Amino acid sequence: MNLDAPIPFFDLTEQHETLRADLDRAMKGVLDANSFIMGPEVEEFEREVADWLGVKHAVSVASGTDALLITLKALGAKPGSEVIVPAFTFFASAGAVSNAGLTPVFCDVDPLSFNMTAESVEPLVTGKTVAIMAVHLFGQTAEMDSIVDLASRRHLFLLEDCAQ
């Protein structure tokens, strides 16, 4: 055993191999058509996602951070309005709030799931609060029924960050 050998941070080789032929075919199609941005594959993807979600439109963006930022800006909230986010999350969650001109307010998380709870959010809701951003981590979803109920009762927008 070589103790000086670097340990790979993230290795998807095995997972990619099961999809290799499909991935190669898709990449070749995009490269051959030179349709790197807003091409037919993107239109097809957005149409399939909208159908799967049962909504009229789906819009793909470059990253989860962009999705959060665009959504927050679309709220049309006054600068300085507050968005409650979990204290334990990737920095992009609160960063998107700040980049949208809003103020992140950090709530505690459940020590077992590392997700926010309605109980940790509710005491932080003020007259300046416009939204709650639930962030689902490590394949575990936040207890959304109670968070949806809280957002509904308090007339707050609810965003879900599912990037993790």
Disulfide bonds with the S-S distance in Angstrom:
none
